[in-house]
């Protein structure tokens, strides 16, 4: 199943080059779509445990590891510190040939949050796929949606608080 992903050998090479273990990463993005035969991936995006990211790369922004493999920016799902939860909690990923792969519900939420045209098209493809295979974990999706909504609201409150304090001082 993992061989459905374009650039898979490149991912293996990159993991070896940077001495990264499969347990410390999770495949996200279009590669999840490729695994489910929804569409081909154009690259391989991964999230990586924060501690390892800090020690190897010391940045929260995107890190290009090779031509077709990159670590996405921190908080890929726009929920603080959630990358590690996706990697560490089997409720949020599937294991395929030893690799952790984000669940389709998580990718759907990510695509729903994104404003990119490509994401809107992918969201439609995911819905079509889920209707055909009937594997939708509604409870997981709703739980994540609530977490995202709370995180988003807290960020807005914090921005508003900072704005008000700045005006008062």
Backbone bond lengths (Angstrom), bond angles and torsions (degrees), N, CA, C in turn:
res aa  C-N    CA-C-N  psi(-1)  N-CA   C-N-CA  omega(-1)  CA-C   N-CA-C  phi
1 X - - - 1.444 - - 1.526 111.79 -
2 X 1.329 117.99 -40.03 1.462 121.28 -179.31 1.522 111.01 -66.36
3 X 1.341 117.46 -22.91 1.458 120.26 -179.88 1.528 112.79 -72.92
4 X 1.328 117.72 -2.53 1.460 121.81 174.13 1.521 111.06 -75.36
5 X 1.319 117.06 -13.72 1.456 122.41 -177.53 1.527 109.74 -85.39
6 X 1.324 116.32 126.79 1.461 120.41 171.20 1.525 108.70 -66.03
7 X 1.321 116.56 146.08 1.463 124.00 175.74 1.529 113.85 71.19
8 X 1.322 116.89 19.74 1.452 120.24 -178.55 1.526 111.78 -61.64
9 X 1.345 117.14 -40.66 1.474 119.39 178.83 1.526 110.52 -63.19
10 X 1.317 115.78 -33.46 1.464 120.25 177.81 1.527 110.82 -66.25
11 X 1.320 116.82 -37.83 1.466 120.89 176.12 1.520 110.11 -61.54
12 X 1.329 117.07 -46.86 1.472 120.62 177.65 1.522 111.20 -57.93
13 X 1.326 116.29 -44.54 1.465 121.60 179.26 1.534 110.72 -59.45
14 X 1.333 116.05 -46.89 1.469 121.31 -178.38 1.527 111.27 -63.83
15 X 1.323 116.84 -42.20 1.463 119.43 178.85 1.522 110.46 -60.74
16 X 1.326 116.87 -43.22 1.468 120.47 177.48 1.523 111.51 -65.16
17 X 1.318 116.71 -43.95 1.467 121.64 -178.06 1.531 111.82 -59.33
18 X 1.323 116.80 -42.47 1.463 121.07 -177.62 1.530 112.68 -97.17
19 X 1.330 116.09 7.54 1.461 122.28 178.86 1.534 111.76 55.38
20 X 1.332 115.16 44.46 1.465 121.67 177.72 1.523 109.33 -97.25
21 X 1.307 115.98 140.89 1.461 121.26 179.58 1.519 109.72 -99.22
22 X 1.322 116.45 147.54 1.468 121.81 178.90 1.523 112.30 -55.81
23 X 1.333 117.72 -29.82 1.465 120.74 -179.85 1.521 113.12 -71.80
24 X 1.326 117.30 -14.98 1.460 121.60 -174.77 1.521 113.35 -99.88
25 X 1.331 116.78 2.48 1.465 120.97 -178.24 1.527 110.12 -132.83
26 X 1.314 115.02 166.49 1.460 120.87 171.47 1.528 107.59 -144.18
27 X 1.311 115.89 134.32 1.460 121.79 178.39 1.524 108.28 -78.01
28 X 1.335 116.22 132.14 1.465 122.59 179.60 1.534 108.17 -131.89
29 X 1.306 117.34 -177.77 1.462 121.70 173.43 1.513 113.81 74.77
30 X 1.327 115.03 -151.64 1.465 120.85 -172.39 1.528 113.66 -64.39
31 X 1.312 117.89 -19.86 1.464 119.97 176.68 1.528 111.23 -64.04
32 X 1.330 116.78 -31.66 1.467 120.92 175.79 1.530 108.88 -63.94
33 X 1.310 116.28 -39.98 1.468 120.70 177.33 1.524 110.57 -63.80
34 X 1.316 117.07 -41.15 1.471 121.20 -179.62 1.530 110.98 -64.20
35 X 1.313 117.14 -41.07 1.465 121.09 179.61 1.529 110.88 -59.88
36 X 1.322 115.83 -35.72 1.468 120.97 -179.57 1.527 112.64 -90.31
37 X 1.339 116.59 8.89 1.473 121.88 -179.02 1.527 113.14 59.44
38 X 1.312 116.65 32.51 1.464 121.15 179.06 1.522 110.16 -85.29
39 X 1.308 116.12 -47.03 1.470 122.12 172.61 1.523 108.71 -163.71
40 X 1.333 115.80 163.78 1.468 120.25 179.06 1.518 109.98 -72.68
41 X 1.325 115.37 148.59 1.461 120.11 175.82 1.525 110.16 -88.57
42 X 1.341 114.75 150.00 1.464 121.28 179.25 1.521 112.02 -97.09
43 X 1.317 115.36 -15.21 1.462 122.23 179.68 1.529 107.05 -164.20
44 X 1.313 116.30 -174.86 1.461 120.29 174.43 1.522 107.41 -123.88
45 X 1.325 114.52 120.38 1.459 121.70 175.53 1.515 108.21 -105.38
46 X 1.323 114.79 138.98 1.464 119.72 176.86 1.519 109.35 -132.74
47 X 1.329 114.13 155.91 1.457 120.31 165.62 1.523 105.66 -107.96
48 X 1.309 115.47 155.42 1.460 120.97 -174.81 1.523 108.19 -136.06
49 X 1.326 116.43 148.16 1.464 120.30 179.14 1.534 109.47 -55.17
50 X 1.336 114.86 138.38 1.460 121.15 -174.90 1.528 112.92 -58.57
51 X 1.315 116.77 -41.92 1.470 120.40 -178.83 1.536 110.92 -60.65
52 X 1.311 116.20 -41.79 1.464 120.75 179.99 1.530 110.61 -71.16
53 X 1.333 115.96 -41.21 1.467 120.87 176.53 1.524 110.03 -55.97
54 X 1.333 115.36 -47.03 1.466 119.69 -179.20 1.521 112.26 -62.91
55 X 1.326 116.70 -43.07 1.468 118.89 -176.77 1.524 113.03 -72.83
56 X 1.332 118.02 -34.53 1.466 120.35 -178.10 1.523 113.96 -89.42
57 X 1.331 117.08 -38.34 1.464 119.65 -169.34 1.529 113.87 -122.55
58 X 1.326 118.11 -20.54 1.458 123.64 176.90 1.538 113.19 50.23
59 X 1.322 116.83 42.86 1.459 121.75 176.79 1.525 109.96 -151.76
60 X 1.318 115.66 150.64 1.460 120.71 175.96 1.520 111.78 -101.13
61 X 1.314 116.54 0.69 1.457 120.68 179.18 1.528 110.29 -90.56
62 X 1.309 115.30 174.67 1.461 121.92 -179.99 1.530 110.41 -57.72
63 X 1.339 115.41 140.42 1.464 121.40 177.69 1.527 107.87 -124.65
64 X 1.324 116.46 118.74 1.452 121.15 177.13 1.522 108.50 -85.27
65 X 1.340 115.90 117.57 1.459 120.84 -177.95 1.519 112.33 -92.94
66 X 1.332 116.15 -27.32 1.467 122.20 178.13 1.526 107.00 -162.11
67 X 1.301 116.43 -174.64 1.462 120.93 -178.48 1.524 112.53 -55.41
68 X 1.326 117.52 -39.13 1.462 121.12 -172.75 1.520 115.18 -123.14
69 X 1.329 117.94 8.99 1.464 121.38 -179.15 1.520 108.70 -128.36
70 X 1.347 114.67 129.44 1.453 117.94 176.88 1.518 111.44 -144.52
71 X 1.326 113.52 153.89 1.455 121.16 171.39 1.518 105.58 -90.64
72 X 1.329 116.96 125.28 1.459 120.30 179.77 1.520 109.72 -73.62
73 X 1.316 116.43 165.83 1.464 121.26 177.68 1.526 110.42 -58.95
74 X 1.314 115.62 154.55 1.470 121.08 177.57 1.521 110.60 -58.63
75 X 1.315 114.45 156.57 1.465 121.52 179.84 1.523 111.03 57.40
76 X 1.311 114.63 51.10 1.461 123.13 -177.89 1.522 111.97 -51.79
77 X 1.316 117.40 -34.88 1.466 121.43 -178.34 1.535 111.65 -94.30
78 X 1.324 116.80 8.45 1.470 122.59 -178.84 1.528 112.91 62.32
79 X 1.316 115.68 30.34 1.457 122.20 173.07 1.529 105.60 -124.85
80 X 1.323 117.01 120.46 1.462 120.67 -176.17 1.523 112.18 -52.91
81 X 1.308 115.65 135.15 1.468 123.89 175.26 1.526 113.90 60.01
82 X 1.327 117.69 22.18 1.458 119.26 -176.57 1.530 112.95 -89.08
83 X 1.331 117.81 -17.55 1.467 119.84 178.26 1.524 110.46 -57.01
84 X 1.325 116.91 -46.74 1.468 120.47 179.33 1.525 111.61 -61.75
85 X 1.322 116.84 -35.77 1.461 120.05 178.90 1.531 110.59 -66.65
86 X 1.320 116.53 -40.26 1.467 119.57 177.36 1.530 109.71 -61.23
87 X 1.306 116.23 -42.91 1.466 121.53 -177.92 1.531 111.41 -70.49
88 X 1.323 117.39 -41.22 1.470 121.46 -171.88 1.522 115.09 -88.23
89 X 1.316 118.41 -23.25 1.457 121.52 -173.78 1.527 110.07 -107.13
90 X 1.325 116.66 116.04 1.469 120.97 -176.77 1.525 113.22 -64.41
91 X 1.309 117.47 -11.22 1.468 119.71 175.30 1.528 110.81 -67.25
92 X 1.336 116.80 -24.79 1.459 121.67 -174.29 1.529 114.31 -101.63
93 X 1.306 117.26 -5.19 1.466 119.27 179.02 1.530 110.46 -143.33
94 X 1.315 114.51 160.16 1.458 122.11 171.30 1.521 107.51 -105.14
95 X 1.321 116.10 156.83 1.477 120.96 174.53 1.512 107.64 -106.26
96 X 1.322 114.37 122.50 1.458 119.87 179.38 1.525 107.53 -131.45
97 X 1.327 115.56 115.69 1.475 122.00 -176.99 1.525 112.15 50.46
98 X 1.322 116.22 40.14 1.454 121.09 177.96 1.518 114.77 84.83
99 X 1.322 117.63 -8.56 1.463 121.93 179.33 1.513 110.49 -95.88
100 X 1.315 115.78 142.38 1.459 121.14 173.09 1.532 107.66 -86.57
101 X 1.325 114.85 130.79 1.462 121.34 -177.71 1.523 107.16 -128.77
102 X 1.321 117.26 125.08 1.465 121.08 -178.72 1.520 110.64 -54.33
103 X 1.316 116.12 140.14 1.470 120.57 177.56 1.520 109.58 -64.45
104 X 1.303 114.75 150.58 1.465 121.43 -177.17 1.538 110.98 -60.81
105 X 1.330 117.98 -31.94 1.468 120.93 178.51 1.527 111.32 -64.46
106 X 1.322 115.79 -36.67 1.465 120.45 178.71 1.529 109.68 -68.62
107 X 1.322 116.08 -43.00 1.460 119.07 177.58 1.529 110.42 -63.33
108 X 1.328 117.06 -39.13 1.468 120.61 178.94 1.529 110.52 -60.76
109 X 1.328 117.54 -43.53 1.460 120.35 177.48 1.527 110.35 -63.07
110 X 1.317 116.67 -43.97 1.470 120.81 178.56 1.531 110.20 -58.05
111 X 1.315 116.46 -45.07 1.474 120.93 179.91 1.531 110.35 -66.80
112 X 1.327 117.46 -33.71 1.468 121.36 179.50 1.525 111.73 -67.93
113 X 1.316 116.13 -33.95 1.466 121.91 -179.24 1.528 110.39 -74.92
114 X 1.320 116.03 -36.07 1.462 121.75 -175.59 1.524 111.29 -67.12
115 X 1.306 115.33 147.11 1.474 121.20 178.47 1.532 111.83 -100.38
116 X 1.317 116.75 2.17 1.466 120.47 -176.45 1.528 110.97 -73.01
117 X 1.316 116.24 142.23 1.469 121.94 179.37 1.526 110.42 -58.25
118 X 1.323 116.15 -42.25 1.466 121.09 179.23 1.526 111.05 -58.70
119 X 1.327 116.57 -38.47 1.467 120.78 -179.62 1.525 111.41 -67.06
120 X 1.316 116.95 -37.44 1.464 120.27 178.01 1.523 110.75 -64.35
121 X 1.327 116.16 -40.56 1.471 120.83 177.26 1.529 110.29 -65.38
122 X 1.327 116.35 -43.27 1.469 120.34 178.39 1.519 111.25 -62.89
123 X 1.318 116.84 -38.89 1.460 121.42 178.76 1.535 110.32 -59.59
124 X 1.308 117.04 -43.09 1.473 121.21 177.25 1.523 111.09 -63.66
125 X 1.339 116.87 -41.20 1.463 120.98 178.57 1.536 111.35 -64.30
126 X 1.324 116.44 -39.45 1.468 120.67 178.91 1.526 109.97 -64.49
127 X 1.323 117.11 -44.87 1.471 120.23 179.14 1.526 111.33 -60.82
128 X 1.306 116.42 -42.79 1.472 120.98 178.15 1.530 109.92 -60.69
129 X 1.321 116.36 -44.58 1.465 122.18 179.09 1.531 110.61 -62.19
130 X 1.326 116.69 -47.70 1.464 120.52 -176.87 1.522 112.13 -63.90
131 X 1.310 117.05 -34.43 1.472 120.05 176.36 1.522 110.62 -65.91
132 X 1.318 116.62 -34.75 1.467 121.04 -177.88 1.527 112.70 -75.40
133 X 1.326 117.59 -35.17 1.468 120.10 -173.80 1.527 114.50 -104.40
134 X 1.292 117.85 -13.35 1.477 123.08 177.42 1.531 113.42 53.87
135 X 1.332 117.15 51.27 1.469 119.81 178.40 1.524 112.30 -116.47
136 X 1.300 117.84 10.62 1.462 122.72 -175.46 1.518 111.62 -61.22
137 X 1.341 116.56 123.78 1.463 121.83 175.06 1.525 106.90 -96.12
138 X 1.312 115.00 87.59 1.462 121.90 -174.95 1.532 111.67 -59.66
139 X 1.325 116.57 -40.93 1.465 120.99 -179.26 1.535 110.83 -61.91
140 X 1.326 116.74 -44.44 1.461 121.06 178.31 1.526 110.39 -61.04
141 X 1.319 116.26 -47.52 1.466 120.00 -178.89 1.531 110.95 -60.95
142 X 1.326 117.87 -46.57 1.460 121.03 -178.82 1.524 111.66 -64.90
143 X 1.330 117.33 -37.90 1.459 121.37 176.13 1.526 110.78 -60.57
144 X 1.329 115.82 -45.78 1.466 120.39 179.43 1.521 111.57 -66.83
145 X 1.313 116.70 -38.23 1.462 121.05 178.84 1.524 110.50 -61.99
146 X 1.333 117.21 -41.94 1.462 121.02 177.37 1.522 110.33 -64.48
147 X 1.332 117.42 -45.12 1.472 120.81 178.72 1.528 110.59 -59.41
148 X 1.328 116.35 -43.85 1.462 120.22 178.81 1.529 110.53 -63.48
149 X 1.329 117.60 -44.47 1.470 121.61 -178.87 1.522 111.10 -61.64
150 X 1.315 116.89 -42.97 1.467 120.96 178.45 1.529 109.84 -64.39
151 X 1.318 117.10 -47.07 1.469 120.98 -179.69 1.524 110.67 -60.91
152 X 1.311 116.80 -42.82 1.459 121.66 -179.92 1.529 110.97 -63.94
153 X 1.319 116.41 -43.16 1.464 120.99 179.20 1.526 111.03 -64.85
154 X 1.319 117.19 -42.19 1.467 120.64 179.04 1.526 111.65 -63.09
155 X 1.320 117.10 -38.55 1.472 120.44 176.91 1.525 110.57 -63.23
156 X 1.325 117.13 -41.49 1.468 121.08 179.58 1.525 110.60 -66.15
157 X 1.322 117.55 -41.29 1.464 121.53 178.31 1.526 110.09 -62.84
158 X 1.319 116.36 -42.87 1.468 120.84 179.22 1.530 110.71 -63.04
159 X 1.321 117.69 -42.56 1.462 121.30 177.61 1.525 110.98 -62.87
160 X 1.318 116.19 -43.47 1.457 120.73 179.63 1.525 110.30 -63.88
161 X 1.322 117.29 -43.91 1.462 121.88 178.45 1.525 110.59 -58.97
162 X 1.328 116.74 -46.76 1.460 121.09 179.84 1.524 111.33 -63.33
163 X 1.315 117.19 -39.07 1.450 122.39 178.67 1.526 110.10 -62.86
164 X 1.333 116.37 -47.00 1.461 121.19 -179.16 1.509 110.77 -64.28
165 X 1.336 116.71 -44.71 1.468 120.09 179.42 1.534 111.35 -62.00
166 X 1.301 116.22 -38.01 1.459 121.21 179.70 1.532 109.87 -64.72
167 X 1.317 116.90 -40.64 1.472 121.98 -179.99 1.528 111.33 -68.69
168 X 1.343 116.36 -35.71 1.458 121.25 -178.56 1.524 112.67 -75.88
169 X 1.314 116.32 -30.03 1.469 119.88 -177.02 1.463 109.21 -92.91
